[in-house]
Amino acid sequence: MPRTIRGRCRSPARAGSALLATVICLLPVGLSESMRWPAVSRADSAGHPIIVNSAQADAGNSGKITLTAALALAARDPRDNVIRFDPTVFGRSTTLALPETVIPPATQAGKDRIEGPSGRDLTLDASGVPDAGFIIGHDAWLGLSNLTIRGGGQRAILLKEQGRAVLENVILLDSPGPAIALFGESRLELDHCRLRAARTHGLEIHGKSTAVLKSVEIAECQQSAVAAFEQASVQADRSRFKHNGHWNLVLTGQARAELDGCALTGARFANADVSESARLDARACLFEDGERFGLFLTGHAAAQLRFTQVREHGSRGIEMQNHASLMLEGAHIDANRDYGVILFEQCSIRAAGSKFTRNQGHGVSLRGRSSGDFKICLFAGNRYSGIGCMDARDGGKVKASQCLFEGNGMRPIYRGPLHLDPLVPTPLTIDDEAVECMADPGAVIELYLDKAGEASRYLKTMTADARGRFVVNRNDVPAGWVMSATATIAGSTSEFNVIAGSTAPDVLGALLARTGPLSDTGGDTDLDGGLRRWRPGTKLILHVPNPPSAAVEEYTRFVADRVIDWTRGAVSAELSVGAVPKAGRGTVVVPVEYLPADAPALLGRGGVTFMKWDSQGYFVSPMKILLAEGKEARDTCPRVLAHEFGHVLGLSHARVGLLSRMQGSMPPSEAFVNDFSPMLTFYDVLALHVLHQSEWNRHGSGTLRQLVSAGLLPAVPKGAVASLQPGVDQPTYSPPPVAEPQAPVSGHTPRP
């Protein structure tokens, strides 16, 4: 479907001197230069009456007055005339053919009006005239009320120069071009009118012309309801544009439109198409049920939607390209069958107090260098994330403040798989009720509460110190809830991460011993499930010979540098790039190898960790991480490495969605978001703290039962079953030896 309409609009022919004209006078002057013209009332119809009492084309010498004669009388009379129709002559339904185009003179000849009979259906058939039934030019005025106008050679009404027309309770049908065309600096007011089935546009507005619509319906035109070009302006109040061809509203050039309480429904391409430097302001409007888009903005177009709904479109609610800008205030973008709003290139969006709900993509998706600023908005029930945007170093600035997220299919804010900037809030150490976390130095931290790791309740705002550290209190989290947080720096907001919560034994059981209802295996918790960890004092070296991208290297280095905090000093780690490093006493080199995504060794997953441990649960060498390459090196996802490195540190999968970085390929239950966190969460760090507590770690093999006995883990639900431990000399593999590739493995499949 085309994005612009210049090639689809007919250029109206200029009225020439060859046209035969019947001259009539117009209505009183006093029109304000403002777009907001006063509505015509019955009192305005006062004037010298001329009564049409013959429905014949030619009354001969009968003394009767035909419409043609009435127009001639008005032309000779300098008074303000009102041409009316004798109700005893004109029945319920009458059609009068216009024998020639009506061309009113300049305003000094009078200001006249044609007024159809109340309660009668009087049609003026203009299909026999060569151009338009009415051509209003120079500074002429024309008033029409209680009439139906059908056809016209090229259009029903043409306004040009500084012509003015006021139509009240007028129906325009079946125009072969636009129903009404405006050029020059002409002005039009429509009050309770209906325009139907024009072959191009209901209204076609050019130059510096102005159209004011009050309670107007425009329907079933083949191109659009209203098309405004150049510097034209439109004001519509409580009007309905429905089922008009490709568009309901088209604005291009420097055109302007103000809509108040209007409904635009059922267009095939876009209910509103705004391009070049045009501007649309809509208040309390409805854009609904278009086959493709609600609004389509390109070029340097700008739109402001206040208390307006954009809903149930076949594709995107709003699509923006080039440098278009959008401002939303109290708006609702709902139930569109693709993205709610999508921005490309260098577009921008600002939204306050608005809702993005039930869209079948992201609530808002920002691509390229597009930017966004969201304040006190709600993102709920979208199929993917509330906000999807590029990492700040690759995309534009996207800021979200005091926004709520609930029931979305993915994480609240999705920054992309290379997300490094801004740093997501990451828990480092947990001491009783205090959780020390890390973000960018000086970042603004917003804290939220939720049951599934989203952000359904705003809590408070704080600021990270010069090292990026901040501390939260677990007492601020209600039972059964978690605390999530974002970090905003330099106008860009990070993804959310879970940084605090109450101790959840089922989550810890899955992370520490791959047991219980939230583990991959499900079922009851096995208190005798073995734990896997490194001997205290171990130093891990992640060896990545040739990182596929700078993002992978930076992300991996960040994760390695946090290990000493996460294990409370029991284990340290570093990243080594290039040649194989030398491993001294107490040092373990963990090779990280990138392979094509279809490599058999990956077993169809995005990452696999090969490791083994002895009967006491201590890891033994060798250990290796295999990861899938992206289609392009720069697209390789570093987050899979962070997940696999969690396995290296001793963590298993936990099917809890955003509550853990260790969400595997098996989806969580419906109680959780089917996604994974961007970095280790509170529960991952708590599990590592517990795993490396010296109080029990010196006693040989470790089980969940020992942690419960030592008071390091709350009692798990009753009904746990015992399990046999392997013999002392028998190592355990994960994944099993290569000869058994069909066996379960520890791995993760990357997700969008």
VOGU-3710 file (C-alpha; in Angstrom, 3 decimals, decimal comma):
1> mprtirgrcr> 0,000/0,000/0,000  1,452/3,398/-0,892  2,639/5,682/1,885  1,886/8,928/0,106  -1,064/9,908/-2,016  0,071/12,514/-4,509  -0,144/10,038/-7,341  -3,606/8,958/-6,236  -5,297/12,379/-5,970  -6,994/14,059/-8,895
11> sparagsall> -5,933/17,616/-9,554  -9,103/19,665/-9,940  -9,509/21,652/-13,102  -9,620/25,416/-12,748  -12,931/27,033/-13,370  -12,627/28,903/-16,656  -14,440/31,833/-18,176  -16,298/29,493/-20,500  -18,383/28,236/-17,632  -21,938/29,544/-17,613
21> atvicllpvg> -22,702/31,116/-14,257  -25,793/31,942/-12,373  -24,912/34,741/-9,995  -26,237/34,717/-6,487  -25,402/36,707/-3,397  -23,997/35,451/-0,144  -24,482/35,558/3,601  -23,415/38,266/6,085  -19,748/38,939/6,662  -18,238/38,897/10,154
31> lsesmrwpav> -16,283/35,650/9,848  -13,358/35,460/12,275  -9,917/34,704/10,879  -9,633/32,008/13,567  -10,255/28,401/12,635  -12,979/28,284/15,293  -15,941/29,765/13,479  -19,293/30,213/15,228  -21,868/27,625/14,268  -24,745/28,722/12,086
41> sradsaghpi> -28,044/29,004/13,950  -31,602/29,422/12,728  -31,382/33,137/13,514  -28,642/33,439/10,897  -31,120/32,511/8,176  -32,941/35,804/8,561  -32,869/37,852/5,392  -35,014/38,872/2,449  -36,953/35,761/1,392  -37,218/34,550/-2,174
51> ivnsaqadag> -39,599/31,604/-2,429  -39,148/28,908/-5,063  -42,677/27,655/-5,880  -42,054/25,717/-9,086  -40,213/22,444/-9,407  -40,056/22,784/-13,177  -36,873/23,670/-15,027  -38,702/26,478/-16,853  -41,937/28,034/-15,502  -42,529/29,992/-18,730
61> nsgkitltaa> -44,978/32,897/-18,210  -46,831/31,245/-15,339  -45,539/33,719/-12,799  -44,004/30,864/-10,821  -40,463/31,160/-9,514  -38,056/28,351/-10,329  -34,690/27,834/-8,615  -32,999/29,367/-11,665  -35,248/32,405/-11,457  -34,686/32,726/-7,728
71> lalaardprd> -30,949/32,740/-8,238  -31,320/35,455/-10,887  -33,487/37,565/-8,567  -30,973/37,268/-5,771  -28,175/38,273/-8,137  -29,951/41,555/-8,923  -30,855/42,301/-5,300  -28,079/43,790/-3,088  -29,874/42,650/0,051  -29,035/39,499/1,958
81> nvirfdptvf> -31,454/36,976/0,486  -32,635/33,586/1,689  -33,845/31,308/-1,102  -36,478/28,970/0,332  -38,771/26,314/-1,148  -42,557/26,256/-0,887  -43,378/23,107/1,159  -46,763/22,785/-0,601  -44,940/22,338/-3,910  -41,950/20,324/-2,815
91> grsttlalpe> -42,974/16,986/-1,404  -41,129/14,586/0,799  -38,536/13,836/-1,865  -37,707/16,099/-4,780  -34,737/16,311/-7,128  -33,848/19,478/-9,023  -31,199/19,407/-11,719  -28,697/22,249/-11,687  -28,630/23,354/-15,329  -25,313/25,152/-14,866
101> tvippatqag> -22,665/25,846/-12,264  -23,631/28,307/-9,533  -20,914/30,979/-9,198  -21,745/33,608/-6,570  -20,368/37,155/-6,966  -18,212/39,135/-4,577  -19,608/39,904/-1,138  -20,640/43,488/-1,992  -23,509/42,029/-4,027  -25,078/40,639/-0,874
111> kdriegpsgr> -24,747/37,586/1,269  -27,294/34,978/0,333  -28,288/31,474/1,313  -30,100/28,499/-0,195  -32,208/26,827/2,474  -33,958/23,541/1,794  -37,384/22,868/3,336  -37,288/21,435/6,836  -38,411/17,827/6,995  -38,149/17,398/3,193
121> dltldasgvp> -35,530/15,613/1,112  -34,497/18,118/-1,527  -31,669/17,013/-3,831  -29,744/19,315/-6,143  -28,359/17,125/-8,902  -25,098/18,558/-10,252  -24,117/15,591/-12,389  -24,831/17,523/-15,615  -22,433/20,420/-15,007  -18,891/20,195/-16,417
131> dagfiighda> -16,886/20,989/-13,260  -18,652/21,600/-9,968  -22,193/22,325/-8,922  -20,907/25,358/-6,988  -17,714/27,332/-7,587  -17,040/29,958/-4,927  -14,089/32,229/-5,648  -12,746/35,742/-5,086  -14,204/36,744/-1,678  -17,654/35,335/-2,350
141> wlglsnltir> -19,808/33,692/0,320  -22,306/30,890/-0,023  -24,651/29,370/2,524  -26,359/26,007/2,014  -28,595/24,163/4,452  -31,040/21,228/4,533  -29,989/19,995/1,090  -28,597/16,945/-0,662  -26,086/17,626/-3,448  -25,363/14,765/-5,800
151> gggqraillk> -22,560/14,420/-8,326  -20,855/17,304/-10,101  -18,751/17,002/-13,221  -15,490/16,744/-11,254  -16,626/17,575/-7,714  -19,707/18,894/-5,982  -18,261/22,145/-4,569  -15,089/24,055/-5,438  -13,756/26,897/-3,274  -10,823/28,998/-4,464
161> eqgravlenv> -9,088/32,329/-3,873  -10,763/33,678/-0,707  -14,118/32,078/-1,227  -16,134/31,086/1,814  -18,902/28,577/2,314  -21,035/27,526/5,286  -22,954/24,260/5,007  -25,464/23,075/7,604  -27,327/19,763/7,431  -26,085/19,147/3,900
171> illdspgpai> -25,484/15,713/2,363  -23,011/15,349/-0,536  -23,182/12,086/-2,481  -21,408/10,302/-5,319  -18,935/12,926/-6,433  -16,700/11,701/-9,301  -13,754/13,441/-7,608  -13,612/15,026/-4,160  -16,943/16,059/-2,691  -15,484/19,474/-1,813
181> alfgesrlel> -12,139/20,895/-2,981  -10,507/23,991/-1,491  -7,698/26,076/-2,994  -6,005/29,390/-2,314  -7,092/30,888/1,017  -10,664/29,688/0,918  -12,575/28,729/4,043  -15,253/26,144/4,668  -17,497/25,339/7,622  -19,502/22,126/7,757
191> dhcrlraart> -22,073/21,702/10,512  -23,942/18,382/10,868  -23,142/17,398/7,282  -22,562/14,033/5,636  -20,190/13,305/2,746  -20,421/9,884/1,162  -18,968/7,838/-1,652  -16,713/10,430/-3,294  -14,467/8,786/-5,847  -11,344/10,377/-4,320
201> hgleihgkst> -11,541/12,410/-1,076  -14,434/13,700/0,919  -12,527/16,949/1,449  -9,440/17,893/-0,572  -7,755/20,974/0,887  -4,854/22,864/-0,712  -2,876/26,065/-0,303  -3,699/28,026/2,841  -7,309/26,940/2,910  -9,159/26,106/6,101
211> avlksveiae> -11,953/23,632/6,816  -13,921/23,536/10,074  -16,094/20,497/10,742  -18,666/20,084/13,490  -20,526/16,796/13,863  -19,661/15,765/10,314  -19,648/12,219/8,942  -17,482/11,279/5,958  -17,733/7,678/4,818  -16,967/5,302/1,967
221> cqqsavaafe> -14,871/7,680/-0,116  -12,482/5,755/-2,304  -9,260/7,475/-1,172  -9,719/9,394/2,079  -12,185/11,333/4,178  -9,951/14,413/4,435  -6,709/15,120/2,552  -4,866/18,344/3,401  -1,839/19,594/1,451  0,631/22,479/1,508
231> qasvqadrsr> -0,331/24,836/4,377  -3,957/23,786/4,664  -5,628/23,455/8,052  -8,466/21,320/9,367  -10,425/21,535/12,577  -12,907/18,790/13,337  -15,150/18,513/16,369  -17,189/15,387/17,193  -16,896/14,129/13,633  -16,742/10,599/12,209
241> fkhnghwnlv> -14,536/9,416/9,368  -15,200/5,772/8,628  -14,380/3,168/5,997  -12,798/5,589/3,564  -10,548/3,743/1,117  -6,866/3,882/2,001  -7,005/6,609/4,656  -9,438/8,484/6,821  -7,116/11,472/7,231  -4,104/12,496/5,142
251> ltgqaraeld> -1,857/15,412/6,083  1,222/16,337/4,085  3,385/19,352/3,363  2,846/21,748/6,276  -0,801/20,914/6,767  -2,341/21,039/10,231  -5,280/19,218/11,763  -6,999/19,608/15,129  -9,406/16,841/16,042  -11,577/16,932/19,150
261> gcaltgarfa> -13,851/14,052/20,054  -13,554/12,480/16,599  -13,577/8,833/15,515  -11,526/7,494/12,588  -12,281/3,866/11,830  -11,862/1,181/9,221  -9,345/2,582/6,714  -7,380/0,050/4,673  -3,888/1,566/5,006  -3,942/4,051/7,894
271> nadvsesarl> -6,671/5,859/9,730  -4,320/8,861/9,720  -1,284/9,326/7,455  0,870/12,314/8,417  3,983/13,100/6,369  6,577/15,747/5,502  6,183/18,581/8,060  2,488/18,128/8,776  1,064/18,173/12,304  -1,861/16,382/13,914
281> daraclfedg> -3,370/17,283/17,297  -6,060/14,911/18,530  -7,942/15,186/21,799  -10,420/12,616/23,128  -10,410/10,842/19,745  -10,666/7,225/18,666  -8,550/5,560/15,967  -9,917/2,067/15,555  -10,129/-1,056/13,443  -7,964/-0,100/10,466
291> erfglfltgh> -6,762/-2,954/8,311  -3,127/-1,918/8,845  -2,192/1,159/10,877  -3,916/3,515/13,230  -1,446/6,324/12,539  1,419/6,350/10,055  3,948/9,180/10,560  6,889/9,911/8,256  9,321/12,695/7,393  9,325/15,429/10,043
301> aaaqlrftqv> 5,657/14,921/10,855  4,464/15,504/14,412  1,421/14,175/16,248  0,044/14,929/19,681  -2,591/12,578/21,077  -4,304/13,580/24,317  -6,791/11,261/26,009  -7,051/9,425/22,703  -7,390/5,711/21,946  -5,587/3,823/19,174
311> rehgsrgiem> -6,865/0,274/19,194  -7,569/-2,947/17,328  -5,681/-2,340/14,102  -4,635/-5,199/11,863  -0,950/-4,324/12,150  0,740/-1,575/14,198  -1,227/0,917/16,217  1,263/3,658/15,279  4,263/3,416/12,955  6,824/6,209/12,708
321> qnhaslmleg> 9,669/6,644/10,209  12,450/9,142/9,448  12,334/12,038/11,971  8,682/11,917/13,006  7,743/12,823/16,580  4,867/11,770/18,799  3,587/13,090/22,113  1,047/11,142/24,141  -0,840/12,434/27,160  -3,395/10,193/28,797
331> ahidanrdyg> -3,526/8,124/25,613  -4,392/4,433/25,345  -2,728/2,188/22,736  -4,626/-1,076/22,980  -5,101/-4,480/21,343  -3,314/-3,823/18,054  -2,354/-7,018/16,270  1,343/-6,126/16,054  3,331/-3,489/17,934  1,413/-0,850/19,818
341> vilfeqcsir> 3,867/1,814/18,624  7,000/1,253/16,535  9,624/3,891/15,727  12,396/3,694/13,149  15,467/5,753/12,303  15,535/8,984/14,365  11,928/9,273/15,455  10,967/10,269/18,988  8,133/9,611/21,407  7,191/11,288/24,676
351> aagskftrnq> 4,420/9,746/26,738  2,944/10,726/30,090  0,108/9,031/31,923  -0,546/6,749/28,957  -1,355/3,046/28,654  0,019/0,434/26,251  -1,971/-2,760/26,668  -2,747/-6,073/24,946  -0,699/-5,376/21,819  0,610/-8,434/19,976
361> ghgvslrgrs> 4,218/-7,202/19,860  6,075/-4,868/22,206  3,927/-2,160/23,714  6,446/0,270/22,202  9,377/-0,729/19,977  12,180/1,753/19,251  14,543/0,859/16,409  17,659/2,512/15,055  18,460/5,829/16,770  14,880/6,532/17,790
371> sgdfkiclfa> 14,365/7,882/21,304  11,660/7,813/23,948  10,667/9,370/27,243  7,957/7,623/29,267  6,637/8,912/32,582  3,968/7,326/34,756  2,806/5,003/31,973  1,312/1,521/32,162  2,473/-1,407/30,028  0,259/-4,442/30,566
381> gnrysgigcm> -0,669/-7,622/28,743  1,534/-7,029/25,695  2,694/-10,181/23,937  6,353/-9,221/24,182  7,958/-6,530/26,346  6,449/-3,287/27,481  9,294/-1,318/25,866  11,729/-2,807/23,350  14,742/-0,680/22,433  18,392/-0,838/21,491
391> dardggkvka> 21,246/-0,697/23,957  21,862/2,999/24,625  25,231/2,944/22,882  23,611/1,612/19,709  20,178/3,240/19,862  18,692/6,529/20,953  18,030/7,576/24,523  15,057/5,794/26,057  13,977/6,803/29,545  11,212/5,271/31,647
401> sqclfegngm> 10,307/6,767/35,014  7,672/5,507/37,457  6,159/3,329/34,745  4,332/0,152/35,705  4,628/-3,199/33,927  2,314/-6,114/34,486  1,420/-9,297/32,660  3,636/-8,771/29,610  4,981/-11,828/27,824  8,634/-10,818/28,193
411> rpiyrgplhl> 10,744/-8,658/30,474  9,383/-5,161/31,173  12,089/-3,305/29,220  13,998/-5,197/26,539  17,306/-3,554/25,654  18,471/-6,284/23,288  20,866/-9,191/23,779  23,943/-6,913/23,804  22,622/-4,807/26,683  25,527/-3,154/28,495
421> dplvptplti> 24,576/0,480/28,646  23,189/1,514/31,060  24,303/-1,205/33,462  21,387/-3,123/34,881  21,176/-2,988/38,716  23,031/-6,047/39,942  23,107/-7,417/43,517  26,624/-7,993/44,876  26,317/-9,005/48,536  23,454/-9,886/50,854
431> ddeavecmad> 23,900/-9,295/54,603  20,772/-10,191/56,512  18,255/-7,568/55,342  20,682/-5,308/53,467  21,448/-5,957/49,800  24,335/-4,020/48,244  23,898/-3,539/44,511  25,828/-2,040/41,615  24,884/0,191/38,679  26,595/3,039/36,808
441> pgavielyld> 28,145/5,708/39,072  25,567/8,343/39,937  22,710/6,454/38,264  19,142/7,208/39,336  17,718/3,977/40,750  13,978/3,352/40,727  12,646/0,542/42,898  9,476/-1,414/42,195  7,564/-4,309/43,730  6,034/-7,249/41,886
451> kageasrylk> 5,278/-10,922/42,314  6,852/-12,123/39,062  9,796/-9,771/38,580  8,038/-7,079/36,567  7,088/-3,743/38,142  3,433/-3,541/39,080  3,986/-1,126/42,004  6,371/1,830/42,204  8,224/2,042/45,540  10,786/4,867/45,562
461> tmtadargrf> 13,806/6,456/43,887  17,396/6,607/45,100  20,812/7,419/43,621  23,911/5,228/43,258  27,106/6,623/44,753  30,297/7,575/42,921  31,239/3,876/42,648  27,793/2,918/41,421  26,862/1,271/44,733  23,496/1,485/46,474
471> vvnrndvpag> 21,835/-0,521/49,266  18,232/-1,703/49,527  16,402/-3,270/52,460  14,584/-6,566/52,141  12,099/-5,413/54,775  10,604/-3,157/52,090  9,424/-6,247/50,210  6,059/-7,782/51,226  5,909/-11,542/51,694  5,590/-13,315/48,358
481> wvmsatatia> 6,813/-10,278/46,400  10,191/-9,264/44,981  11,905/-5,940/44,430  13,000/-5,059/40,906  14,975/-1,998/39,834  16,084/0,073/36,878  19,035/2,445/36,567  18,856/5,655/34,549  21,967/7,550/33,495  22,343/10,324/30,905
491> gstsefnvia> 18,676/10,065/29,969  18,656/6,297/29,301  17,052/3,611/31,441  18,358/0,078/31,846  16,397/-3,125/31,882  14,799/-4,299/35,118  16,502/-6,779/37,410  15,295/-8,494/40,592  17,517/-7,264/43,424  15,698/-8,303/46,637
501> gstapdvlga> 13,020/-10,621/47,945  12,126/-12,999/50,720  14,034/-16,255/50,921  12,275/-18,805/48,720  13,375/-22,388/49,494  11,853/-23,815/46,321  13,850/-21,358/44,189  17,050/-22,056/46,099  16,444/-25,803/45,945  16,264/-25,628/42,152
511> llartgplsd> 19,328/-23,381/41,848  21,493/-25,307/44,312  20,534/-28,934/43,758  18,297/-29,120/40,665  15,436/-30,395/42,752  11,915/-29,422/43,678  8,893/-28,099/41,781  10,794/-25,166/40,239  13,648/-27,272/38,853  13,880/-28,811/35,390
521> tggdtdldgg> 12,934/-32,191/36,863  9,984/-30,916/38,907  8,445/-32,993/41,693  9,093/-32,837/45,420  12,282/-31,400/46,867  15,044/-33,935/47,511  16,766/-32,754/50,695  19,635/-35,125/49,980  20,231/-33,620/46,554  23,949/-32,918/46,198
531> lrrwrpgtkl> 25,482/-29,456/45,808  28,253/-28,581/43,329  30,894/-25,930/43,993  34,570/-25,086/43,816  36,964/-25,615/46,673  37,503/-22,393/48,623  40,370/-20,330/47,246  39,893/-21,445/43,622  40,653/-18,911/40,916  38,789/-19,313/37,638
541> ilhvpnppsa> 40,147/-17,996/34,365  37,586/-17,686/31,612  39,665/-18,069/28,465  38,043/-16,594/25,364  40,712/-16,813/22,622  38,916/-14,578/20,155  35,760/-12,844/21,448  33,284/-12,426/18,579  32,610/-8,814/19,598  33,639/-6,098/22,010
551> aveeytrfva> 30,254/-6,501/23,676  30,960/-10,153/24,495  34,344/-9,271/25,933  33,020/-6,416/28,053  30,033/-8,366/29,304  32,181/-11,372/30,217  34,703/-9,212/32,038  31,926/-7,584/34,054  30,572/-10,988/35,124  34,020/-12,362/36,017
561> drvidwtrga> 34,837/-9,317/38,136  31,697/-9,835/40,242  32,469/-13,449/41,242  34,529/-12,528/44,302  31,518/-10,617/45,698  28,949/-13,244/44,749  30,939/-16,052/46,451  31,894/-13,893/49,468  35,579/-14,215/48,576  35,593/-18,022/48,300
571> vsaelsvgav> 36,176/-17,991/44,522  37,640/-15,362/42,230  37,575/-15,101/38,450  39,072/-13,149/35,588  38,826/-12,995/31,829  41,727/-13,964/29,609  41,706/-13,068/25,907  44,167/-14,429/23,345  46,739/-17,100/24,138  46,068/-19,876/26,639
581> pkagrgtvvv> 46,991/-18,575/30,115  49,195/-20,495/32,503  47,319/-22,136/35,337  49,070/-22,074/38,687  48,153/-23,969/41,835  44,512/-23,422/42,730  43,779/-21,959/39,281  41,373/-23,498/36,797  41,224/-22,417/33,169  37,728/-22,686/31,692
591> pveylpadap> 37,929/-22,502/27,865  35,092/-20,684/26,121  34,668/-21,714/22,498  32,284/-20,207/19,957  30,899/-22,556/17,296  28,408/-22,258/14,431  24,875/-22,487/15,785  24,294/-25,828/14,014  27,441/-27,483/15,411  26,595/-30,989/16,767
601> allgrggvtf> 28,519/-30,335/19,992  25,961/-27,672/20,948  23,203/-30,264/20,969  20,812/-27,769/19,418  21,250/-25,205/22,187  22,660/-21,709/22,384  25,199/-22,773/24,974  26,430/-25,899/26,741  28,693/-26,287/29,773  30,723/-29,515/30,084
611> mkwdsqgyfv> 31,787/-30,164/33,657  32,258/-32,928/36,202  32,433/-33,155/39,949  33,517/-35,712/42,539  31,415/-37,508/45,128  31,800/-34,601/47,559  30,348/-32,219/44,992  33,592/-30,396/44,213  34,210/-29,536/40,585  37,189/-31,152/38,899
621> spmkillaeg> 38,957/-30,287/35,657  38,508/-30,202/32,742  35,593/-27,838/32,302  34,506/-26,184/29,046  31,835/-23,801/27,767  30,584/-24,027/24,160  28,527/-21,158/22,760  26,701/-20,490/19,502  27,868/-17,723/17,192  25,402/-15,210/15,848
631> keardtcprv> 24,720/-14,902/12,116  27,082/-11,955/12,267  29,886/-11,806/14,832  28,557/-8,570/16,317  25,165/-10,219/16,871  26,562/-12,941/19,124  24,675/-12,803/22,410  26,876/-12,402/25,517  24,018/-13,173/27,875  24,199/-16,873/27,069
641> lahefghvlg> 27,779/-16,859/28,353  26,612/-15,292/31,627  24,050/-18,069/31,966  26,599/-20,798/31,289  29,040/-19,165/33,672  26,324/-19,484/36,326  26,563/-23,244/35,792  30,343/-23,023/36,155  29,802/-21,393/39,557  27,514/-24,230/40,641
651> lsharvglls> 24,001/-23,048/39,792  21,367/-25,201/38,095  18,298/-24,182/36,171  15,370/-22,625/38,022  12,086/-22,308/36,144  11,159/-18,941/37,617  11,413/-16,584/34,639  12,666/-13,133/35,578  13,540/-14,194/39,131  16,755/-15,832/37,928
661> rmqgsmppse> 19,439/-15,581/35,253  19,354/-19,373/35,279  16,011/-19,750/33,513  16,649/-22,513/31,003  14,946/-23,558/27,797  12,122/-25,268/29,705  9,455/-22,572/30,241  8,382/-21,585/33,746  4,880/-22,031/35,102  2,186/-19,482/34,319
671> afvndfspml> 2,954/-17,721/37,603  6,164/-16,335/36,077  7,095/-14,354/32,996  8,437/-16,651/30,279  11,754/-14,837/29,982  15,061/-14,555/31,818  16,779/-11,770/33,705  19,582/-9,771/32,061  22,047/-10,411/34,901  22,309/-12,538/38,042
681> tfydvlalhv> 19,427/-11,710/40,358  18,982/-11,604/44,112  18,149/-15,329/44,147  21,173/-16,286/42,065  23,473/-14,285/44,354  21,776/-15,618/47,491  22,296/-19,170/46,210  26,002/-18,474/45,575  26,353/-16,954/49,044  24,792/-20,048/50,616
691> lhqsewnrhg> 26,843/-22,396/48,417  30,109/-20,875/49,617  29,329/-20,429/53,326  32,284/-21,700/55,336  29,988/-22,920/58,165  29,168/-26,105/56,259  31,563/-26,164/53,310  34,421/-27,693/55,257  32,492/-30,832/56,128  32,899/-32,728/52,869
701> sgtlrqlvsa> 29,929/-33,491/50,683  27,057/-31,028/50,871  23,309/-31,459/50,569  20,272/-29,303/50,998  19,639/-31,080/54,299  22,935/-29,765/55,626  21,989/-26,217/54,647  18,674/-26,548/56,474  20,410/-27,963/59,543  22,961/-25,126/59,504
711> gllpavpkga> 20,149/-22,557/59,338  21,341/-21,326/55,936  18,197/-22,420/54,106  14,586/-22,284/55,362  12,839/-25,586/55,768  11,431/-26,810/52,487  7,930/-28,307/52,199  7,376/-31,735/53,722  7,372/-34,781/51,541  10,963/-34,548/50,372
721> vaslqpgvdq> 12,448/-37,852/49,284  15,939/-39,231/49,801  18,339/-40,128/47,017  21,481/-42,198/46,763  24,802/-40,405/46,281  27,413/-41,743/43,796  30,387/-43,695/45,032  33,503/-41,911/46,228  35,560/-42,657/43,109  32,798/-42,086/40,588
731> ptyspppvae> 32,749/-38,580/38,941  29,478/-37,147/37,711  29,268/-35,426/34,314  27,131/-32,580/33,045  26,465/-33,076/30,207  27,199/-36,802/30,220  30,067/-38,133/28,115  29,840/-37,378/24,375  28,823/-40,973/23,691  25,415/-40,141/25,167
741> pqapvsghtp> 24,400/-36,894/23,447  20,722/-37,655/23,952  21,015/-37,327/27,739  19,952/-34,146/29,536  22,480/-31,342/29,383  23,131/-28,094/31,155  22,531/-25,388/28,609  20,468/-22,503/27,406  18,833/-21,579/24,157  19,069/-17,850/23,421
751> rp> 15,802/-16,024/23,073  14,858/-12,743/21,452
//
